[in-house]
C-alpha cells in the first residue's frame, strides 16, 4: 500500500513539475496562436475545405474571426479575411511575410523558384523586382503597348460584328492571349496554341489538391495518381516552348524590338543594361511569370463583367449610354476615351471586387511575427483571402450585390493601396498589377 502511495506521489509531483516547466518556459510563454477550429490527426483542417476554398475560408472566418490559424496536414496556415488585417500584414509585416510557400509542384514548374513571383526574399529577388518595375512594367512601358491593345480590340469588334452569335468566353480568351503574347514576344508566335494548351494544363494541375504537399509521408500518393508525372511533363513542355522562342529572338538580334519583354530581357542578359545581370534560366522564368500571370486573369475579368452586365440590364444600359456619349458614334475606343468613362471604371472595380482573378494569395512567414497580438511561427503559410475582403461588411453594404454606383465619386482603387479592394494583392510581392490593371479594362463598344 505504501508503495502505491509513493508511486502516486511521484506521478503527481512529476505532473506538477512538468506543468511548472511548461508554464514558465520562455518559448511557451510567447505562444498565443490565432483562433483555430478543432483539428483532426494527420489532416488537420483539410476536411473543412470545399472545392471553392475561398468560400470555405470565409465561412470559417465568420466563426473564428478575420485572423485564424488552420493546419493543412502538417503545415500551419494563417488566414487573413479582413481589410484591417490585410493592412497590418502588408504595411507593418510586409517583409516578414514576403516569402512564398515554395511547394514542390511550384518549384518544378517555375524554374526552381528562379522567378520573381516565387523567389525567396533577398538580393536576387530585389534585383528581379527592379527589372520588372523599371524595365517591364513601368507606366511609360505599359502605355507603349496602347497601340497593341487598340489594334487587338479593333479586330475583336470586327469579328463580333460579322457574327450573329458568338462565344464571348472564347473571344475574350483569344483577345487576352494575343495581347499577352504580343507584349511578351512582339508578335503572335507560332507556338501560341501549344503554349495556351500547356498553360491550361498547368492551371488545372495547380487547382488540384496535392496531399503530398501537406502530408509529406503521403507523397507516394502523388506518384501513384500520376500527379508528379503530369507536373514534370508540363515543366518540360513549357520550357521547350520558351526555349524555342528565346532561340528565335537570339538569332535575329540585329532586328531586336526593344518594345517586347523577351528582347528587353535578352538585352539585359547580354549586358546592355549597366549594373544589371541575369542568366538564361532567369530570362525564361521571368517570361513564364508574365505568361502564367496574364493568360487567365484579364480574360476571366472580362467574362465575369459581361456576365454581370447581362444579369443587370439597367447597368448595361447606363454603361452603353456613357460609352456612346463619349465616342460620339465612332467604333474604336482609345485610351483617352477610357479616361472619360467613370461609370465603366466603376463597373470594372465592382467586377474585380466580386470576382477577383485570383481569390486567394499565398505568402510565407520568414521569421517569428507578433501579428495583431497573435504569435505566428516562421514558415507559416500566409493566405490572404482577397475575395473575402471584398465581402467585408465593415466596408461594403450588401456586398453580394453588383452595384457599380458604390464606386462613383469614390477614390477607392484596385492597385493595392486601398485594402478593402485587393484583386491584385498588395505589398512588395505584388506583381504585374500595372499591366493587369491596364490591360484588364475592356475596349469593346457595349
Secondary structure, 3 states (H helix, E strand, C coil): CHHHHHHHHHHHHHHHHHHHHHHHCHHHHCCCCCECCCCECCCECHHHCCCCHHHHHHHHHHHHCCEEEEEECCEEEEEECCHHHHHHHHHHCCCCCCECCCCHHHHHHCHHHCCCCCCCCCHHHHHHHHHHHHHHCCHHHHHCCHHHHHHHHHHHHHHHHCCCCCCHHHHHHHHHHHHHHHHHHCCCCCCHHHHHHHHHHHHHHHCCCCHHHHCHHHCHHHHHCCHHHHHHHHHHHHHHHHHHHHHHHHHCHHHCCCCCHHHHHHHHHHCCCCCCCCCHHHHHHHHHHHHHHHHHHHHHHHHHHHHHHHHCHHHHHHHHHHHHHHHCCCCCCCHHHHCCCHHHHHHHHHHHHHCCCCCEEEEECCCCEEECCEEECCCCEEEEEHHHHCCCCCCCCCCCCCCHHHHCCCCCCCCCCCCCCCCCCCCCCCCCHHHHHHHCCCCCCC
